[in-house]
Amino acid sequence: MADRVSVIALGGLGEIVPGTDLPALIADSLATMAEVLPLQDDDVIVVTQKVVSKSEGAIVDLTDVRPRPEAAEFARRYGRDARQIEVVLREAVRIVRMANGVLITETPHGFICANGGVDASNVGPASGSIVTLLPRDPDASATAIRAAVRDRLGRDVPVIVSDSFGRPWRLGIVDVAIGVSGLLPLDDLRGTLDADGREMRSTVRAVADEIASAAELALGKTTGRPVALVRGAEFTRGEARIRDALMPPDMDLFR
């Protein structure tokens, strides 16, 4: 178990727009810092969803959106932008809850989250007229960044794509992993012994989520720093998908 974890936010990436080669940009940034911050075996790169979505063109121009009557009525009742509500409904495979001005939906990825991951914040100069969507395949996005770093620096560093999610029964948001490459998102401790020698029967650590949340402490929401290097966290290397960390329907007590 690591006795120290460090988080280093990377700056200087500039404004990300559709078509930006984000994997190459991140690899270049790390190469520039290589003399003072050489990559290590216990490093993990965390990249926020917003820049991944922007670089991949996962955005919607709201000026082209025509809300359906249901979206317009919901927006009018709760003071929301009807166009954003329409985009959320388009992106949803299932509406979990739609009340009190809040939409909880299931995305095609299997995520249950507010507004289906559709976000109008930190979108750049076109703020107010565009929203970002979740990347279509966040695992593939993480893999592309990992490959670019490996090709440029000769080190195979796991990558996490992160996003902010709310949590049932708790106020506030935390960052979680929505895409992984090179590490297992879960650490299954069932069958091992705790510090008192008792067998653990239900403990499964959400390692990727923990690392994503740690990174957000250095990245923040208003700094313009979308990439961090997390060093010293305990994780297991391996090939996995973020779906491996989602609750199966037959175990979901609230579905």
BELVENKA-V247694 format. One record per pair of residues at least 6 apart in sequence whose C-alpha atoms are under 8 Angstrom apart, sorted by the first residue. I is the first residue (numbers start at 1). J is the second residue. D is the distance in whole Angstrom. If there is no record, write none. Layout:
i=I j=J d=D
i=I j=J d=D
//
This chain:
i=1 j=234 d=6
i=2 j=232 d=6
i=2 j=233 d=6
i=2 j=234 d=6
i=3 j=232 d=8
i=4 j=232 d=6
i=4 j=233 d=8
i=5 j=230 d=7
i=5 j=231 d=6
i=5 j=232 d=5
i=5 j=233 d=6
i=6 j=230 d=6
i=6 j=231 d=5
i=6 j=232 d=6
i=7 j=214 d=7
i=7 j=215 d=6
i=7 j=218 d=6
i=7 j=228 d=7
i=7 j=229 d=6
i=7 j=230 d=5
i=7 j=231 d=6
i=8 j=218 d=7
i=8 j=228 d=5
i=8 j=229 d=5
i=8 j=230 d=7
i=9 j=215 d=8
i=9 j=218 d=6
i=9 j=219 d=6
i=9 j=225 d=7
i=9 j=226 d=8
i=9 j=227 d=6
i=9 j=228 d=4
i=9 j=229 d=6
i=10 j=29 d=8
i=10 j=225 d=6
i=10 j=226 d=7
i=10 j=227 d=6
i=10 j=228 d=6
i=10 j=229 d=7
i=11 j=224 d=8
i=11 j=225 d=5
i=11 j=226 d=8
i=11 j=227 d=8
i=12 j=29 d=8
i=12 j=225 d=8
i=13 j=25 d=7
i=13 j=26 d=8
i=13 j=29 d=7
i=13 j=225 d=8
i=15 j=124 d=7
i=16 j=22 d=8
i=16 j=51 d=6
i=16 j=54 d=6
i=16 j=55 d=6
i=17 j=54 d=6
i=17 j=55 d=5
i=17 j=57 d=8
i=18 j=54 d=5
i=18 j=55 d=4
i=18 j=56 d=6
i=18 j=57 d=5
i=19 j=55 d=5
i=19 j=56 d=6
i=19 j=57 d=7
i=20 j=55 d=5
i=20 j=56 d=8
i=21 j=55 d=7
i=22 j=51 d=8
i=22 j=52 d=7
i=22 j=55 d=6
i=22 j=145 d=7
i=23 j=144 d=6
i=23 j=145 d=4
i=23 j=146 d=8
i=23 j=148 d=6
i=23 j=149 d=7
i=24 j=145 d=7
i=24 j=148 d=6
i=24 j=149 d=8
i=26 j=145 d=7
i=26 j=149 d=7
i=26 j=227 d=8
i=27 j=145 d=8
i=27 j=148 d=6
i=27 j=149 d=5
i=27 j=152 d=6
i=27 j=153 d=8
i=28 j=152 d=8
i=30 j=37 d=8
i=30 j=149 d=8
i=31 j=152 d=7
i=31 j=153 d=7
i=39 j=155 d=7
i=40 j=231 d=8
i=41 j=157 d=7
i=42 j=231 d=6
i=42 j=232 d=5
i=42 j=233 d=7
i=42 j=234 d=8
i=43 j=157 d=6
i=43 j=158 d=7
i=43 j=229 d=6
i=43 j=230 d=6
i=43 j=231 d=4
i=43 j=232 d=7
i=43 j=233 d=8
i=44 j=157 d=6
i=44 j=158 d=5
i=44 j=159 d=6
i=44 j=160 d=7
i=44 j=229 d=6
i=44 j=230 d=5
i=44 j=231 d=6
i=45 j=157 d=7
i=45 j=158 d=6
i=45 j=159 d=5
i=45 j=160 d=6
i=45 j=227 d=7
i=45 j=228 d=6
i=45 j=229 d=5
i=45 j=230 d=6
i=46 j=159 d=6
i=46 j=160 d=5
i=46 j=161 d=6
i=46 j=162 d=7
i=46 j=211 d=8
i=46 j=212 d=6
i=46 j=215 d=7
i=46 j=227 d=6
i=46 j=228 d=5
i=46 j=229 d=6
i=46 j=230 d=7
i=47 j=159 d=8
i=47 j=160 d=6
i=47 j=161 d=5
i=47 j=162 d=6
i=47 j=226 d=6
i=47 j=227 d=5
i=47 j=228 d=7
i=48 j=161 d=6
i=48 j=162 d=5
i=48 j=163 d=6
i=48 j=226 d=5
i=48 j=227 d=6
i=49 j=134 d=7
i=49 j=135 d=7
i=49 j=161 d=6
i=49 j=162 d=5
i=49 j=163 d=5
i=50 j=122 d=8
i=50 j=123 d=8
i=50 j=132 d=7
i=50 j=134 d=8
i=50 j=163 d=8
i=50 j=226 d=8
i=51 j=226 d=7
i=52 j=135 d=7
i=52 j=141 d=7
i=53 j=59 d=7
i=53 j=132 d=6
i=53 j=133 d=7
i=53 j=134 d=6
i=53 j=135 d=5
i=54 j=123 d=8
i=54 j=132 d=7
i=56 j=135 d=7
i=58 j=132 d=6
i=58 j=133 d=5
i=58 j=134 d=7
i=58 j=135 d=6
i=58 j=136 d=8
i=59 j=130 d=7
i=59 j=131 d=6
i=59 j=132 d=4
i=59 j=133 d=6
i=60 j=130 d=6
i=60 j=131 d=5
i=60 j=132 d=6
i=60 j=133 d=7
i=61 j=129 d=6
i=61 j=130 d=5
i=61 j=131 d=7
i=62 j=83 d=6
i=62 j=84 d=7
i=62 j=129 d=5
i=62 j=130 d=5
i=62 j=131 d=7
i=63 j=129 d=6
i=63 j=130 d=8
i=65 j=83 d=6
i=65 j=86 d=8
i=65 j=87 d=8
i=66 j=83 d=7
i=66 j=86 d=8
i=67 j=82 d=6
i=67 j=83 d=5
i=67 j=85 d=8
i=67 j=86 d=5
i=68 j=86 d=7
i=71 j=82 d=6
i=71 j=83 d=8
i=71 j=85 d=6
i=71 j=86 d=5
i=71 j=89 d=8
i=72 j=82 d=5
i=72 j=83 d=8
i=72 j=85 d=8
i=73 j=82 d=8
i=74 j=80 d=8
i=74 j=82 d=8
i=74 j=85 d=8
i=74 j=101 d=7
i=75 j=81 d=6
i=75 j=82 d=5
i=75 j=85 d=7
i=75 j=101 d=8
i=76 j=82 d=7
i=77 j=101 d=8
i=78 j=100 d=7
i=78 j=101 d=5
i=79 j=101 d=8
i=80 j=101 d=7
i=84 j=118 d=8
i=84 j=131 d=8
i=85 j=115 d=8
i=87 j=118 d=7
i=88 j=115 d=6
i=88 j=116 d=6
i=88 j=118 d=6
i=89 j=95 d=8
i=91 j=107 d=7
i=91 j=108 d=8
i=91 j=116 d=7
i=92 j=105 d=6
i=92 j=106 d=6
i=92 j=107 d=5
i=92 j=108 d=7
i=92 j=116 d=6
i=93 j=105 d=7
i=93 j=106 d=6
i=93 j=107 d=6
i=93 j=108 d=6
i=94 j=105 d=6
i=94 j=106 d=5
i=94 j=107 d=7
i=95 j=103 d=8
i=95 j=104 d=6
i=95 j=105 d=5
i=95 j=106 d=6
i=96 j=103 d=8
i=96 j=104 d=5
i=96 j=105 d=5
i=96 j=106 d=7
i=96 j=112 d=8
i=97 j=103 d=6
i=97 j=104 d=5
i=97 j=105 d=7
i=98 j=104 d=6
i=102 j=114 d=7
i=102 j=115 d=7
i=103 j=114 d=6
i=103 j=115 d=5
i=103 j=116 d=8
i=104 j=112 d=7
i=104 j=113 d=5
i=104 j=114 d=5
i=104 j=115 d=6
i=104 j=116 d=7
i=105 j=112 d=6
i=105 j=113 d=6
i=105 j=114 d=6
i=105 j=115 d=6
i=105 j=116 d=5
i=106 j=112 d=5
i=106 j=113 d=7
i=106 j=116 d=7
i=107 j=113 d=8
i=107 j=116 d=6
i=109 j=136 d=8
i=109 j=137 d=8
i=109 j=243 d=8
i=110 j=243 d=7
i=110 j=246 d=7
i=111 j=246 d=8
i=113 j=165 d=6
i=113 j=166 d=7
i=114 j=165 d=7
i=114 j=166 d=7
i=117 j=133 d=6
i=117 j=134 d=6
i=118 j=131 d=6
i=118 j=132 d=6
i=118 j=133 d=5
i=118 j=134 d=7
i=119 j=131 d=5
i=119 j=132 d=5
i=119 j=133 d=7
i=120 j=127 d=7
i=120 j=128 d=7
i=120 j=130 d=7
i=120 j=131 d=5
i=120 j=132 d=7
i=121 j=127 d=7
i=121 j=131 d=8
i=122 j=222 d=8
i=123 j=130 d=7
i=123 j=131 d=7
i=123 j=132 d=7
i=135 j=141 d=8
i=137 j=179 d=8
i=138 j=161 d=7
i=138 j=178 d=6
i=138 j=179 d=4
i=138 j=180 d=7
i=139 j=161 d=8
i=139 j=178 d=8
i=139 j=179 d=4
i=139 j=180 d=5
i=139 j=181 d=6
i=139 j=241 d=6
i=139 j=242 d=7
i=140 j=179 d=8
i=140 j=181 d=8
i=141 j=161 d=8
i=141 j=179 d=7
i=142 j=159 d=5
i=142 j=160 d=6
i=142 j=161 d=6
i=142 j=179 d=6
i=142 j=180 d=6
i=142 j=181 d=6
i=143 j=159 d=7
i=143 j=180 d=7
i=143 j=181 d=5
i=143 j=182 d=8
i=145 j=159 d=7
i=146 j=156 d=7
i=146 j=157 d=6
i=146 j=158 d=6
i=146 j=159 d=6
i=146 j=181 d=7
i=146 j=182 d=8
i=147 j=156 d=8
i=149 j=155 d=7
i=149 j=156 d=7
i=149 j=157 d=7
i=150 j=156 d=5
i=150 j=157 d=7
i=157 j=182 d=7
i=158 j=180 d=8
i=158 j=181 d=6
i=158 j=182 d=4
i=158 j=183 d=6
i=158 j=237 d=8
i=159 j=180 d=6
i=159 j=181 d=5
i=159 j=182 d=7
i=159 j=183 d=8
i=160 j=177 d=6
i=160 j=178 d=8
i=160 j=179 d=6
i=160 j=180 d=5
i=160 j=181 d=7
i=160 j=208 d=7
i=160 j=212 d=7
i=161 j=177 d=6
i=161 j=178 d=6
i=161 j=179 d=5
i=161 j=180 d=6
i=161 j=212 d=8
i=162 j=175 d=6
i=162 j=176 d=5
i=162 j=177 d=4
i=162 j=178 d=5
i=162 j=179 d=7
i=162 j=212 d=6
i=163 j=175 d=5
i=163 j=176 d=6
i=163 j=177 d=7
i=163 j=178 d=7
i=164 j=173 d=6
i=164 j=174 d=5
i=164 j=175 d=4
i=164 j=176 d=6
i=165 j=173 d=5
i=165 j=174 d=6
i=165 j=175 d=6
i=165 j=176 d=7
i=166 j=172 d=6
i=166 j=173 d=4
i=166 j=174 d=7
i=167 j=173 d=7
i=174 j=213 d=6
i=174 j=216 d=8
i=175 j=209 d=7
i=175 j=212 d=6
i=175 j=213 d=5
i=175 j=216 d=6
i=176 j=208 d=7
i=176 j=209 d=4
i=176 j=210 d=7
i=176 j=212 d=5
i=176 j=213 d=6
i=177 j=208 d=6
i=177 j=209 d=5
i=177 j=212 d=6
i=177 j=242 d=7
i=178 j=242 d=6
i=179 j=241 d=7
i=179 j=242 d=5
i=180 j=208 d=8
i=180 j=240 d=7
i=180 j=241 d=6
i=180 j=242 d=6
i=181 j=239 d=6
i=181 j=240 d=7
i=181 j=241 d=7
i=182 j=237 d=6
i=182 j=238 d=5
i=182 j=239 d=5
i=182 j=240 d=7
i=183 j=208 d=8
i=183 j=235 d=7
i=183 j=236 d=6
i=183 j=237 d=4
i=183 j=238 d=5
i=183 j=239 d=6
i=183 j=240 d=7
i=184 j=207 d=8
i=184 j=208 d=7
i=184 j=235 d=7
i=184 j=236 d=6
i=184 j=237 d=6
i=184 j=238 d=6
i=184 j=239 d=7
i=184 j=240 d=6
i=184 j=241 d=8
i=185 j=206 d=6
i=185 j=207 d=5
i=185 j=208 d=5
i=185 j=209 d=7
i=185 j=240 d=7
i=185 j=241 d=8
i=185 j=242 d=7
i=185 j=244 d=7
i=185 j=245 d=6
i=186 j=204 d=7
i=186 j=205 d=6
i=186 j=206 d=5
i=186 j=207 d=5
i=186 j=208 d=7
i=186 j=244 d=8
i=186 j=245 d=7
i=187 j=204 d=6
i=187 j=205 d=5
i=187 j=206 d=7
i=187 j=207 d=6
i=187 j=235 d=8
i=187 j=236 d=8
i=188 j=203 d=7
i=188 j=204 d=4
i=188 j=205 d=6
i=189 j=200 d=7
i=189 j=201 d=8
i=189 j=202 d=8
i=189 j=203 d=6
i=189 j=204 d=6
i=189 j=205 d=7
i=190 j=199 d=7
i=190 j=200 d=5
i=190 j=201 d=5
i=190 j=202 d=6
i=190 j=203 d=6
i=190 j=204 d=7
i=191 j=199 d=6
i=191 j=200 d=6
i=191 j=201 d=6
i=192 j=199 d=6
i=192 j=200 d=6
i=193 j=199 d=4
i=193 j=200 d=6
i=194 j=200 d=6
i=206 j=245 d=8
i=207 j=234 d=8
i=207 j=235 d=7
i=211 j=230 d=7
i=211 j=233 d=7
i=214 j=230 d=8
i=215 j=228 d=6
i=215 j=229 d=7
i=215 j=230 d=6
i=218 j=228 d=8
i=219 j=225 d=6
i=219 j=226 d=6
i=219 j=227 d=7
i=219 j=228 d=7
i=249 j=255 d=7
//
